[in-house]
Amino acid sequence: MPLRISCRASNNDKHEWDITYFLFHDGKLYSAADDGKIMIWSADLVKLNEVQAHPCSVYCLVIHKDTLWSCSNDGTIKSWDAETLKPIQTLVENDEVEYWQLAILDNCLVAGDDKGNISVYKGDKLYGQINLAEPVKAMIVSDNMIFTVRDLDLVITEIKTEGENVQYGVKKTFMGRAPVTLIGDKLFAYSTREGKEIVINENNIVNNFKYAARITKGSDLIINALGGVKWGEKEHLFSGGWDKILKHWLITHNSPENVASLELDIVITVIQCGKQDQIYVGGADGHILRIDIVP
């Protein structure tokens, strides 16, 4: 199953600086970058809309009930109409904090920052805050579990949003670093502290998030991005980074196999799985490519 470049964002339309985040929603790709812009693209990378959302880097995007949320190192969390990108509100403004990650848990907005805080918002109000000691460079949510990591430890925290105060408990810690991704609903993957290997674990609290596999030949250089997905009955993992090589790992019975690799002309900073057999890759200087799996 070889990989091929099917389309690419035009030089006239692309971001000016490095891509920081992708979100695939309702058949469209949302991109964020160090130029402070948010852009919306069709599945074949025709630009549909854009907004100068922040004066500096936009680090993360999340959509909830037709509202797009963005966060930045300018210390703000903002909301936008997910279709028109018209501004709705600035939820938070704090020039002493850089907000790096966003997620939705139990209809609450969850934000991770450079101080190691996880802030939980119900509507427009701060519901509670947790400090996990290490800055939150990467964050994913599975049910009521939040996976956070920078470059020392992957921490899995259970959060409950019932009652007057947020309730939480750390369930497991692994040595590792960003990036981190879910692979369907049964597995997750993250990079080792050295940044060149990939560890896969079962996403199951009952078996204590059991170790599944280790990819020792993930990259000769630092891995910047992971993208996991389950298409049909097959679990896939895509990886890339400073070596400019997109690697495709097919996971069978928790065992990964490198089934294809494709050398690109950009340093890979972001990977996002789209429709069946389509992968979006973002990188240095705002370049965005769609890679297809060829039958």
Buried (B, 14 or more C-beta within 10 A) or exposed (E): EEBEBBBBBEEEBBBEBBBBBBBBEEEBBBBBBBBBBBBBBEBEBEBEBBBEBBEBBBBBBBBBEEBBBBBBBBBBBBBBBBEEBEEEEEBBEEEEBBBBBBBBBBEBBBBBBBBBBBBBBBEEEEBBBBEBEBBBBBBBBBEBBBBBBBBBBBBBBBBEBEEEEBEBEEBBBBEBBBBBBBBBEBBBBBBBEEBBBBBBBBBEBEEEBEEBBEBEEBBEBBBBBBBBBBBEEEBBBBBBBBBBBBBBBBBEEBEBEBBBBBEBEBBBBBBBBBEEBBBBBBBBBBBBBBBBBEE
